[in-house]
């Protein structure tokens, strides 16, 4: 296992444990109809999204 793979595995484990201990703060919340409509419109319009990795690289966050 490479160092990068090990770091990713540790990151995943920590995230799972935090969710296990703290729970999901958004659990049980409802999405607003206006938000759902915007998502549907965005999907219908075929707007292209930017992958997380590209945003991170663009802003020098990784």
Secondary structure by P-SEA (a helix, b strand, c coil): ccaaaaaaaaaaaaaaaaaaacccccccccccaaaaaaaaaaaaabbbbbcaaaaaaaaccc
